[in-house]
Amino acid sequence: MLLEKRLDRFSTERLNHAMERAWKRKHDPEKFFAVSIFDGDGAVIKVGSSFFTILHFERWVGSGVLGEQELPEWAIHSAYSSIECKCPGGVPEGETRHTIYGFLGLLCAELVTFDTIGIMFAKERIVLQNTPALCKRLRSGDPINPIAIARELQGCGSEA
């Protein structure tokens, strides 16, 4: 999830441009494209045979997402965008999940703005502050283990 000061709905054009920059491929209307849906409240991304969804919410992430944990003070937000891989049976655990996160991290690095406060990994209950160090890590394309990255960036106020 991208935690935002104010909601940033991604247009089809912006998503396609971000995909091309992130994944270094050219738009293909059959195999590599994004489409904004529901009057800008969401989007569908197709990469080969994989699908990803983006949903935009003009509210803060409820405390139920983090269980008993509280969001850090820097993570106060008024909106968020949820980005998910639509895998049959859900996103696999372990290294496969980290590889998918790394792949999506490339896209997130292209979508974050000054208004993006941080990135939340709901399953792992980790919140990472939007910093140059985080963006550099996202742009690496390496697999992302949110727990390990939170430890790496801990000095940057990154863990919930």
JOHUQUI-V816096 format. One record per pair of residues at least 6 apart in sequence whose ideal C-beta (glycine too) atoms are under 7 Angstrom apart, sorted by the first residue. I is the first residue (numbers start at 1). J is the second residue. If there is no record, write none. Layout:
BEGIN
i	j
I	J
I	J
END
This chain:
BEGIN
i	j
1	61
1	80
1	81
1	82
1	119
1	120
1	122
2	80
2	81
2	108
2	111
2	112
2	116
2	119
3	61
3	75
3	77
3	80
3	116
3	117
3	118
3	120
4	77
4	79
4	80
4	81
4	115
4	116
4	117
5	77
5	78
5	115
5	117
6	78
6	79
6	115
7	56
7	58
7	79
8	113
8	115
9	40
9	56
10	36
10	43
10	54
10	111
11	36
12	34
12	35
12	36
15	34
15	36
15	43
15	45
16	27
16	33
16	34
18	107
18	110
18	111
19	32
19	34
19	45
19	107
20	26
20	27
21	110
22	106
22	107
22	109
22	110
23	106
25	32
27	33
31	46
31	48
32	46
32	47
33	46
34	43
34	45
35	43
35	44
36	43
37	43
37	44
41	55
41	56
42	53
42	54
42	55
42	56
43	54
44	51
44	53
45	51
45	52
50	85
51	86
52	83
52	84
52	85
52	86
53	84
53	86
54	81
54	82
54	83
55	82
56	81
57	79
57	80
58	79
59	79
60	77
60	78
61	80
61	120
65	122
66	125
66	160
67	125
69	125
69	160
71	127
71	160
72	127
72	157
72	160
74	117
74	129
74	157
75	117
75	118
75	127
77	117
83	104
83	108
85	91
85	100
85	104
91	97
91	100
95	143
98	143
98	144
98	145
99	143
101	143
101	144
102	141
102	142
102	143
102	144
105	138
105	144
106	138
106	139
106	141
108	119
108	138
109	135
109	138
109	139
112	130
112	135
116	130
117	130
118	127
118	128
118	129
118	130
119	128
119	130
120	127
121	146
124	146
124	147
125	160
126	146
126	147
126	150
126	159
126	160
127	160
128	134
128	149
128	150
128	153
128	158
129	156
129	157
129	158
131	156
133	153
133	156
134	153
137	149
150	158
150	159
END
